[in-house]
Amino acid sequence: MGHQKLIDAYQTVGDACRKHGKILGMGGINENEDARRYVGMGCRFVLTGSDHSYLLAGATAKSEFMRTLVNR
């Protein structure tokens, strides 16, 4: 998502969206820097993960918390 050719392509599409009153949207934004860049370019529909990745993140956070209780 950080390759310059891709950034330039999204800039072109974003410019066209603004010109024609459309909303720029994209998926696959997993890194904070990428989210910052594309939202800054006008992206307003951003998919940052999937059901699977959200469930896994929640389960991982809960497991880490439980380990802190057991490992005292």
GUVEX-513055 format. One record per residue (C-alpha): residue in three letters; x, y, z. Coordinates in Angstrom, 3 decimals. Each point is the difference from the previous one (the first is absolute). Example, Ala and Ser with C-alpha at 12.3 -4.5 7.8 and 13.67 -1.06 7.14 Angstrom:
   rest          u          v          w
    Ala     12.300     -4.500      7.800
    Ser      1.370      3.440     -0.660
END
This chain:
   rest          u          v          w
    Met      0.000      0.000      0.000
    Gly      3.013      2.271      0.323
    His      1.441     -0.446     -3.500
    Gln      0.247      3.333     -1.811
    Lys     -1.779     -1.256     -3.129
    Leu     -2.962     -1.098      2.095
    Ile     -0.036      3.277      1.930
    Asp      0.032      1.937     -3.278
    Ala     -2.828     -2.149     -1.391
    Tyr     -2.163      0.615      3.059
    Gln      0.754      3.708     -0.229
    Thr     -1.239     -0.006     -3.596
    Val     -3.142     -1.915      0.948
    Gly     -0.551      2.232      3.038
    Asp      0.262      3.118     -2.152
    Ala     -2.559     -1.455     -2.424
    Cys     -2.306     -0.914      2.903
    Arg      0.080      3.548      1.348
    Lys     -0.570      1.444     -3.468
    His     -3.094     -2.159     -0.508
    Gly     -1.378      0.113      3.559
    Lys      0.827     -3.616      0.835
    Ile      1.559     -1.535      3.094
    Leu      3.408     -1.635     -0.215
    Gly      0.058     -3.386      1.713
    Met      2.517     -2.768      0.361
    Gly      0.795     -3.192      1.836
    Gly      3.153     -1.589      1.306
    Ile      1.059      2.868      2.224
    Asn      1.739     -1.823      2.823
    Glu      2.763      2.406      1.000
    Asn     -0.624      3.295      1.807
    Glu      2.280      1.951     -2.338
    Asp     -1.942     -1.248     -3.035
    Ala     -3.294      0.954      1.654
    Arg      1.364      3.456      0.796
    Arg      1.199      0.483     -3.585
    Tyr     -3.179     -1.112     -1.767
    Val     -2.448      1.704      2.364
    Gly      2.121      3.125     -0.492
    Met     -0.499     -0.438     -3.743
    Gly     -3.771      0.020      0.493
    Cys     -0.811     -3.678      0.461
    Arg     -3.177     -0.267      2.078
    Phe     -0.902     -3.698     -0.316
    Val      2.867     -2.015      1.456
    Leu      0.063     -3.755      0.611
    Thr      2.723     -0.706      2.535
    Gly     -0.363     -3.691      0.580
    Ser     -2.300     -2.961     -0.122
    Asp     -2.284     -1.804      2.428
    His      2.742     -2.560      0.497
    Ser      2.694      2.563      0.826
    Tyr     -2.293      1.835      2.438
    Leu     -0.966     -3.219      1.799
    Leu      3.615     -1.078      0.178
    Ala      1.089      3.395      1.378
    Gly     -2.701     -0.102      2.675
    Ala      0.827     -3.569      0.998
    Thr      3.712      0.817      0.129
    Ala     -0.608      3.051      2.207
    Lys     -2.185     -2.000      2.390
    Ser      2.558     -2.845      0.171
    Glu      2.797      2.441      0.770
    Phe     -2.078      1.563      2.777
    Met     -0.810     -3.394      1.518
    Arg      3.699     -0.927     -0.057
    Thr      0.790      3.106      2.077
    Leu     -2.392     -1.276      2.672
    Val      1.471     -3.489      0.096
    Asn      3.656      1.039     -0.198
    Arg      0.013      2.282      3.041
END
